[in-house]
Structure formats: C-alpha cells, structure tokens
Amino acid sequence: RRPAARPRGPAGPRGTGGAQGAISVTVRRGVFKWANKAADLVVAADRFVACAIEDDQTVVETARGASHVKLRSLAERERVLLAADGLQFELRQPGDFRLDFDPVRHRATIRVFSGLARVLDFGEQMDLTGGQQAEIDTVSRRFVSLGQLSRDGFDSCTESRNREQDRQQATRYVSPEMTGIEALDDHGRWES
C-alpha cells in the first residue's frame, strides 16, 4: 500500500504541478482533493497513461500484464473504464473485473468475475456478465474467444485481499471508498 504520489517537475497538464510521464516523483502521505474543471474530459491524448482520473470518469490503462479491479459502487453518472491498446471496457455494474494485455500478441482478455462490463470501440456492442471472459485481437478488433471464466494464482491473491478488506470492522463506521480505510483496524479499536 503506497501513499499518494505527485509528479515533480515544471507545471504539467491542467496545472497538476508535474510533467506527464515525469521520471521522479515526490511522495507524501495524506488525503488530497482533486481540482478538476467540470468541462475537463478524458480525451484521446490522455488514454495512454497508467490511470486518468477526472470528475466522473476513471480510465485504467493496462500496457502489459494484468489489472484487477473490484468496483464496490458506481454513482449514477460515473464511468469506470479498463483499457488496453486503444480498446476500452466500461464497467457498468459493481463487481470484480480483470484485464490482461499481451502487447506482443496484441491480445486483450477481459474477465468478469461478477458485475457487468461492456466492450467499447469494437464495432458492435457486447456485454459480458459474471462468469464470462473474452479474448480480443486489438489490431483486427475481432473476438479470438468467448467463453467461461478461467482463474489462476493472480485471481486467488486478489480474491484473498478482497475478502480481507470485506471483513474489516472499519467498513461499519466509515465508507469503504475512503482512502486509507485498510489501515484503520490496525491502529486502535472501534467503540459505539
């Protein structure tokens, strides 16, 4: 678990105080407010960063390997997207999702353990529900396979972490979306 990081360097995009893609970062502890403008949308130029967070939209880009997301809640106009090689998957309902991307083979595999994900930028609209996975060639934008979910050691690790977080007492007193909630149970006890 890492504290929030802020890029260091000349004034960056949208006045973030750091250059996009900066190599060095200053790390500091705390909770920080986003100061986005309402009209500040995630545009195509922002899509190839590791994670772009705007007012009502979060895009997690997987350049290589795997990303696992447990989406606990989704506000009415909020959008959460997983992306790889220009292909996007919109998480339409809370649930557990995984995106794998192999840049050598140009293959993206979306796994939906629970919830609902929609394949975007594909030519045709496709929804995947809990228990399904799809492998897509990101060059031709065609399905390679569509079928039942498969699991591996990475899934076991993330499921174990999620179960641990679900058992925390802090969630009875504080929103599970609060930054740092995972550390609260280790630093005292809860009293009603």
VEXKEDO-320422 format. One line per 5 residues: number of its first residue (from 1); their letters; for each residue y, z, x of C-alpha. Coordinates in pm, 1 decimal. Layout:
BEGIN
NUM> a> Y Z X; ...
//
This chain:
BEGIN
1> rrpaa> 0.0 0.0 0.0; 315.6 -116.3 162.0; 674.5 -18.8 89.8; 919.4 -282.3 -29.0; 1024.5 -530.0 239.1
6> rprgp> 1359.1 -705.6 266.0; 1415.1 -1010.2 488.4; 1668.0 -959.0 769.8; 1899.0 -1236.2 878.7; 2200.8 -1434.6 757.7
11> agprg> 2286.1 -1443.0 388.9; 1993.2 -1613.4 222.1; 1932.4 -1789.9 -107.7; 2103.2 -1632.3 -408.6; 2265.8 -1368.2 -187.2
16> tggaq> 1938.3 -1190.5 -108.6; 2070.4 -1088.9 231.2; 1785.7 -1263.0 416.1; 1683.2 -1613.3 504.2; 1391.8 -1756.0 309.4
21> gaisv> 1091.9 -1769.1 541.1; 1251.2 -1520.5 787.2; 1003.5 -1403.4 1050.7; 1133.4 -1048.8 1094.5; 1170.8 -804.8 809.6
26> tvrrg> 1328.2 -463.9 768.8; 1100.0 -232.4 574.0; 1240.8 59.2 378.8; 1097.0 290.4 117.5; 1233.1 320.5 -233.2
31> vfkwa> 1270.1 152.4 -568.7; 1506.0 -143.4 -577.6; 1672.7 -322.8 -869.0; 1672.4 -699.6 -894.2; 2016.8 -851.5 -942.0
36> nkaad> 1923.3 -1193.0 -1077.0; 2152.4 -1400.9 -1290.2; 2026.9 -1496.5 -1638.3; 2057.0 -1867.3 -1553.1; 1873.2 -1823.7 -1219.1
41> lvvaa> 1540.9 -2003.5 -1284.1; 1247.6 -2059.0 -1054.2; 1287.2 -2422.7 -951.0; 1054.6 -2660.6 -768.5; 1208.4 -2567.5 -432.1
46> drfva> 1103.8 -2204.0 -491.3; 741.1 -2286.5 -568.8; 606.7 -2282.5 -215.7; 698.4 -1924.1 -130.4; 436.3 -1648.3 -146.8
51> caied> 588.3 -1488.8 -456.1; 902.0 -1572.9 -651.4; 1026.7 -1313.4 -899.4; 1305.2 -1395.6 -1141.1; 1433.9 -1228.7 -1458.1
56> dqtvv> 1147.8 -1323.1 -1691.4; 916.1 -1517.4 -1461.8; 687.4 -1431.5 -1170.4; 512.2 -1702.0 -967.9; 239.4 -1602.5 -719.5
61> etarg> 158.6 -1888.3 -480.7; -179.9 -1890.4 -305.7; -153.7 -2107.0 6.8; -506.0 -2026.9 133.8; -774.8 -1781.8 29.8
66> ashvk> -771.5 -1574.3 -287.9; -527.6 -1379.7 -507.4; -647.2 -1132.1 -769.8; -406.2 -1023.7 -1043.6; -456.9 -753.0 -1304.2
71> lrsla> -193.2 -814.6 -1569.5; -159.6 -489.5 -1765.7; 109.7 -605.9 -2007.3; 316.5 -912.5 -2085.5; 655.1 -897.0 -2259.3
76> ererv> 738.4 -1149.0 -2531.6; 939.1 -1396.0 -2318.3; 793.0 -1303.9 -1979.5; 594.5 -1563.9 -1781.9; 344.9 -1493.1 -1505.1
81> llaad> 207.6 -1791.7 -1314.1; -51.0 -1831.0 -1041.7; -2.2 -2146.1 -833.9; -177.0 -2344.5 -560.7; -80.4 -2680.1 -411.6
86> glqfe> 159.0 -2760.4 -697.4; -92.2 -2672.1 -970.9; 5.8 -2382.2 -1198.4; -191.5 -2146.2 -1420.1; 5.3 -1949.3 -1680.1
91> lrqpg> -136.4 -1605.6 -1764.2; -96.0 -1597.0 -2143.6; -250.8 -1255.5 -2219.8; -304.3 -935.9 -2021.1; -629.5 -936.7 -1825.6
96> dfrld> -791.3 -986.6 -1484.1; -749.2 -1318.8 -1303.0; -834.2 -1466.0 -964.3; -711.9 -1784.1 -797.1; -885.2 -1926.6 -489.5
101> fdpvr> -744.1 -2218.5 -294.0; -900.8 -2418.3 -11.4; -624.5 -2636.2 142.6; -872.0 -2840.7 348.8; -1075.8 -2949.9 45.5
106> hrati> -773.2 -2939.1 -191.8; -969.5 -2729.0 -439.7; -830.9 -2454.4 -663.1; -1064.2 -2226.4 -857.8; -920.9 -2011.9 -1138.7
111> rvfsg> -1142.5 -1726.9 -1260.1; -1064.8 -1543.9 -1583.4; -1248.1 -1210.7 -1597.5; -1058.4 -1109.1 -1912.3; -746.4 -1238.8 -2087.8
116> larvl> -627.5 -1597.4 -2133.7; -499.2 -1846.5 -1873.6; -358.4 -2193.2 -1938.0; -388.1 -2474.4 -1682.2; -45.5 -2644.3 -1646.1
121> dfgeq> 71.4 -2957.8 -1457.0; -262.5 -3113.9 -1532.1; -202.1 -3398.4 -1772.7; -387.6 -3224.6 -2051.4; -352.9 -2863.8 -2163.2
126> mdltg> -657.2 -2643.9 -2104.0; -706.7 -2275.7 -2187.0; -961.1 -2054.5 -2012.1; -1076.8 -1724.5 -2163.1; -1261.6 -1421.4 -2026.0
131> gqqae> -1588.7 -1513.6 -1857.3; -1483.2 -1869.5 -1761.5; -1385.8 -2038.4 -1438.8; -1268.7 -2385.8 -1348.1; -1252.4 -2567.1 -1015.5
136> idtvs> -986.5 -2837.7 -990.7; -914.9 -3100.9 -726.3; -541.2 -3053.3 -663.8; -492.6 -3410.1 -537.0; -652.9 -3603.2 -822.9
141> rrfvs> -573.4 -3326.2 -1078.7; -929.4 -3351.0 -1215.4; -1184.7 -3086.7 -1301.5; -1462.0 -3057.3 -1045.4; -1648.5 -2796.4 -1250.3
146> lgqls> -1600.5 -2580.7 -1557.9; -1836.7 -2302.1 -1646.8; -1945.3 -1940.9 -1642.3; -1771.6 -1690.4 -1417.9; -1922.2 -1609.4 -1077.9
151> rdgfd> -1841.9 -1291.7 -881.2; -1850.7 -1190.7 -513.6; -1764.4 -894.7 -288.0; -1388.3 -950.4 -323.8; -1422.3 -908.6 -701.3
156> sctes> -1622.0 -586.5 -656.5; -1349.0 -448.9 -429.0; -1064.8 -532.0 -669.5; -1261.4 -401.1 -970.3; -1317.9 -70.9 -786.4
161> rnreq> -945.1 -45.9 -705.1; -850.9 -122.8 -1066.8; -1093.7 140.3 -1202.8; -940.5 397.2 -967.3; -591.3 311.5 -1089.1
166> drqqa> -703.2 326.2 -1454.3; -835.1 683.2 -1402.9; -505.5 819.5 -1269.9; -351.3 1105.1 -1463.5; -2.6 974.6 -1390.1
171> tryvs> -52.5 694.4 -1645.2; -44.8 958.4 -1920.6; 307.7 1057.6 -1819.5; 461.4 751.5 -1650.7; 446.5 379.2 -1727.9
176> pemtg> 169.3 209.5 -1523.9; 429.1 -55.6 -1433.3; 633.8 196.8 -1234.2; 645.3 117.6 -864.5; 457.6 381.3 -663.9
181> ieald> 260.7 529.3 -955.3; -58.5 513.8 -747.5; 81.0 782.2 -513.4; 186.7 1035.9 -778.7; -151.2 1205.0 -840.3
186> dhgrw> -188.0 1274.9 -467.1; 141.0 1467.2 -448.7; 114.9 1753.1 -696.8; -30.2 1824.2 -1039.5; 71.6 1736.3 -1392.0
191> es> 166.8 2000.7 -1647.4; 252.2 1951.8 -2013.1
//
